[in-house]
Structure formats: structure tokens, C-alpha cells
Amino acid sequence: MELAYYSDYAVRLVNTEEPVRGTDTLTSVEAVRDLFGGNQSAARRATDADVTRFRSVRGRLRAVFEAADTGDETLAVDLLNSLLLEFPVSPQIAGHDFRDDDGRPLWHMHLADHPSNATAGYAAIAAMGLAFHLTEYGVDRLGLCEAAPCRNAYLDTSTNRSRRYCSDRCATRANVAAYRARKRLEADRSASTGRAAKSAQRTSANGER
């Protein structure tokens, strides 16, 4: 498993809140546990106290994406480094999947956390995963959706670094909005041209009298 895979932990946490819309799904310990996905042993460590702690880490992770989205690479790296220092992990070799042919383990790198609470464990994995993604693909691969008012975080894995939206739904919505805006502009220009033509006609007619 590539270590950059863990960067999805950061995206999942950041996107539990949509500040512009004023929505927040991180309101219970159950919501915290859902963020761990298949890692149920880690999820079971979560308590009610982790809700507030997760929200704090979420704000710091969003700040990394915001800095990257505005092109401030140094700030993005500094913010992420502060998380890495506060929430360390220990890389370990793991092999819990097996090949079909010989039964030997498929060895891969795994991030082992040693947390004092569920938040520390999740933050450590999210920050390290995001750090691997940033250093492997570049700071400009961290973005915030341009389809207002969404602003969800995403990781750009496109070959030409062209991603601008967090999902196909937001991309479609933005394209439709842009198309309608162009049509309105064209209609306004057409109406303005028509009014100008009529005004010119009236002026010409008055001059011939």
C-alpha cells in the first residue's frame, strides 16, 4: 500500500464541514468513528471528547489545503510540519494480504500510530499521508473545489494537473452555471445591440425630416 493512500484520511475529515454553507456533520462520536472506515480497532477508541479534538485538527488540515490552493507553498508545508511534529507515527512493514499463487505475504509500508486517544491516531495518519502526497506529487495537487459554495478539499491525481472540482457533480454544476452565464451575457449584448440599432434609426429618421 502506498503511503500517500493515507492522505484520504485528511480529505475525509476536512470535508465533514462546509463553512460557506454552514454545514457540519462532525457532531457525534459515531461520526468520528465513521471517519476511520475499515479500521474498526482504531475507531473503537473514540469517545465523546474526540468530537471537539477532531474539529480542531480539521481546522488545521483545512488551513493546509487553503494555503496550497492560494499558491502559498511555504505556509502549507509549515502548517503540515507542525501537525507532523505534534502527531508522530512509526512506519512499519506489514503483510496482511496474500498472493494467490504461493501464499506469501504482500509486504508493504504501514503507518503505525501510538496514540493517547483516537484523535491523535487519526491526525498522525492523516498528516503523514498528506505529507507523502505533497512531496510525491507537489503542493499544487492539494486543492479546494471551485464550485461555489462547495469548497470541499480534494487531491488532484490527474495527469495534466487540471482538476478544479471535488467531484463530477460539482464540475457539472459549475459548467452548467457557466453556460447559463454566457447565455445571459449573449442575450444582454443582443438586446443592447437591438436598442442601439433602434436608437440609430430614430436619429436618422429625425434628421431626414
Phi, psi and omega per residue, in radians:
M1 nan 2.249 3.124
E2 -1.251 2.431 -3.093
L3 -1.131 -0.469 3.120
A4 -1.108 -0.313 3.100
Y5 -0.962 -0.630 -3.077
Y6 -1.182 -0.203 3.105
S7 -1.093 -0.377 3.111
D8 -1.129 -0.436 3.070
Y9 -1.044 -0.719 -3.141
A10 -1.149 -0.778 -3.131
V11 -1.082 -0.784 -3.120
R12 -1.047 -0.745 -3.115
L13 -1.217 -0.826 -3.128
V14 -1.002 -0.683 -3.041
N15 -1.455 0.152 2.991
T16 -1.333 -0.158 3.121
E17 -2.254 2.434 3.012
E18 -2.132 1.588 -3.018
P19 -0.985 -0.695 -3.098
V20 -1.161 -0.685 3.122
R21 -1.408 -0.308 -3.121
G22 1.344 0.488 3.139
T23 -1.892 2.600 -3.116
D24 -2.663 2.012 -3.138
T25 -1.651 -0.075 -3.127
L26 -1.541 1.320 -3.008
T27 -2.135 0.007 -3.090
S28 -2.641 2.885 3.112
V29 -1.169 -0.509 3.089
E30 -1.116 -0.695 3.110
A31 -1.132 -0.642 3.083
V32 -1.102 -0.814 -3.108
R33 -1.114 -0.609 3.130
D34 -1.079 -0.511 -3.111
L35 -1.144 -0.413 -3.109
F36 -1.340 -0.197 3.129
G37 1.058 -2.188 -3.096
G38 -1.365 -0.137 -3.128
N39 -1.437 1.243 -3.023
Q40 -1.215 -0.515 3.123
S41 -1.108 -0.670 3.092
A42 -1.282 -0.648 -3.120
A43 -1.093 -0.611 -3.101
R44 -1.161 -0.307 3.119
R45 -1.316 -0.271 -3.055
A46 -1.190 2.455 3.075
T47 -2.258 3.064 3.135
D48 -1.007 -0.558 -3.117
A49 -1.138 -0.402 -3.111
D50 -1.273 -0.341 -3.136
V51 -1.035 -0.871 3.134
T52 -1.163 -0.708 -3.139
R53 -1.150 -0.701 3.105
F54 -1.090 -0.689 3.131
R55 -1.098 -0.640 3.123
S56 -1.140 -0.800 3.115
V57 -1.129 -0.658 3.123
R58 -1.018 -0.768 3.123
G59 -1.087 -0.652 -3.138
R60 -1.263 -0.641 3.086
L61 -1.207 -0.686 3.094
R62 -1.078 -0.651 3.120
A63 -1.065 -0.588 3.086
V64 -1.121 -0.815 3.125
F65 -1.128 -0.671 3.132
E66 -1.126 -0.747 3.120
A67 -1.119 -0.755 3.124
A68 -1.120 -0.688 -3.101
D69 -1.148 -0.518 3.121
T70 -1.581 0.007 3.104
G71 1.518 0.144 3.130
D72 -1.548 1.434 -3.071
E73 -1.090 -0.739 -3.089
T74 -1.089 -0.767 3.127
L75 -1.125 -0.750 3.134
A76 -1.022 -0.773 -3.139
V77 -1.182 -0.729 3.131
D78 -1.080 -0.758 3.138
L79 -1.125 -0.701 3.141
L80 -1.243 -0.656 3.096
N81 -1.087 -0.625 3.127
S82 -1.133 -0.602 3.079
L83 -1.237 -0.700 3.141
L84 -1.112 -0.650 3.117
L85 -1.216 -0.650 -3.093
E86 -1.367 -0.545 -3.075
F87 -2.216 1.389 -3.085
P88 -1.373 2.762 3.048
V89 -2.316 2.951 3.103
S90 -2.134 1.947 3.078
P91 -1.110 2.346 3.117
Q92 -2.412 2.689 3.062
I93 -1.500 2.240 3.136
A94 -2.204 2.744 3.130
G95 -2.663 1.207 -3.077
H96 -1.708 -0.021 3.028
D97 -1.898 2.640 -3.056
F98 -2.189 2.596 3.051
R99 -1.291 2.612 -3.135
D100 -1.266 -0.536 -2.995
D101 -1.402 -0.759 -3.042
D102 -2.183 -0.038 3.084
G103 1.314 0.086 3.134
R104 -1.312 2.575 3.133
P105 -1.113 2.546 3.010
L106 -1.581 1.642 -3.055
W107 -1.199 2.420 3.105
H108 -2.699 2.868 3.122
M109 -1.392 2.441 -3.111
H110 -2.340 2.462 3.109
L111 -1.630 1.947 3.135
A112 -1.701 2.116 3.128
D113 -1.760 2.678 3.115
H114 -2.231 1.197 -2.959
P115 -1.460 2.706 2.997
S116 -1.512 -0.292 3.090
N117 -2.741 3.016 -3.077
A118 -1.096 -0.634 -3.132
T119 -1.101 -0.779 -3.129
A120 -1.072 -0.707 3.132
G121 -1.152 -0.796 -3.125
Y122 -1.162 -0.770 -3.121
A123 -1.084 -0.682 -3.137
A124 -1.088 -0.815 -3.125
I125 -1.191 -0.750 -3.133
A126 -1.090 -0.793 -3.109
A127 -1.167 -0.752 3.140
M128 -1.163 -0.729 3.108
G129 -1.081 -0.735 3.126
L130 -1.161 -0.630 3.117
A131 -1.135 -0.736 3.097
F132 -1.121 -0.714 3.135
H133 -1.126 -0.750 -3.119
L134 -1.097 -0.813 -3.093
T135 -1.299 -0.471 -3.133
E136 -1.393 -0.703 -3.002
Y137 -1.990 -0.307 3.134
G138 1.925 2.638 -3.116
V139 -1.101 -0.577 -3.099
D140 -1.222 -0.051 3.072
R141 -1.510 -0.046 3.050
L142 -1.751 2.162 -3.071
G143 -2.497 2.981 3.046
L144 -2.126 2.383 -3.055
C145 -0.950 2.319 -3.126
E146 -1.522 -0.042 -3.133
A147 -1.490 1.564 -3.137
A148 -1.053 2.472 0.086
P149 -1.702 0.478 -3.008
C150 -1.077 -1.298 -3.128
R151 1.075 0.528 3.010
N152 -1.245 2.651 3.109
A153 -1.391 2.629 3.050
Y154 -2.637 2.842 3.070
L155 -2.002 2.099 -3.091
D156 -1.432 1.982 3.099
T157 -1.991 0.249 3.130
S158 -1.205 2.702 -3.091
T159 -1.238 -0.479 -3.085
N160 -1.939 0.310 3.089
R161 0.938 0.780 -3.018
S162 -1.890 -0.015 -3.059
R163 -1.179 2.392 -3.134
R164 -2.284 -0.176 -3.054
Y165 -2.249 2.715 -3.070
C166 -1.388 -0.332 -3.082
S167 -2.727 2.882 3.072
D168 -1.108 -0.582 3.134
R169 -1.079 -0.817 3.134
C170 -1.176 -0.636 3.117
A171 -1.106 -0.763 3.126
T172 -1.128 -0.768 -3.130
R173 -1.084 -0.719 3.135
A174 -1.179 -0.688 3.134
N175 -1.161 -0.693 3.104
V176 -1.136 -0.748 3.123
A177 -1.096 -0.711 3.129
A178 -1.160 -0.694 3.121
Y179 -1.100 -0.777 3.136
R180 -1.139 -0.643 3.119
A181 -1.134 -0.713 3.105
R182 -1.112 -0.718 3.136
K183 -1.131 -0.691 3.103
R184 -1.125 -0.717 3.132
L185 -1.120 -0.742 3.112
E186 -1.101 -0.706 3.133
A187 -1.146 -0.718 3.126
D188 -1.125 -0.721 3.133
R189 -1.142 -0.714 3.133
S190 -1.112 -0.753 3.130
A191 -1.134 -0.692 3.140
S192 -1.142 -0.714 3.110
T193 -1.117 -0.702 3.120
G194 -1.114 -0.736 3.124
R195 -1.128 -0.700 3.137
A196 -1.133 -0.682 3.133
A197 -1.142 -0.743 3.124
K198 -1.126 -0.690 3.125
S199 -1.117 -0.702 3.123
A200 -1.141 -0.661 3.112
Q201 -1.118 -0.736 -3.141
R202 -1.147 -0.708 3.141
T203 -1.098 -0.732 3.134
S204 -1.139 -0.709 -3.133
A205 -1.158 -0.705 3.136
N206 -1.139 -0.575 -3.112
G207 -1.281 -0.417 -3.114
E208 -1.472 -0.195 -3.131
R209 -1.319 nan nan
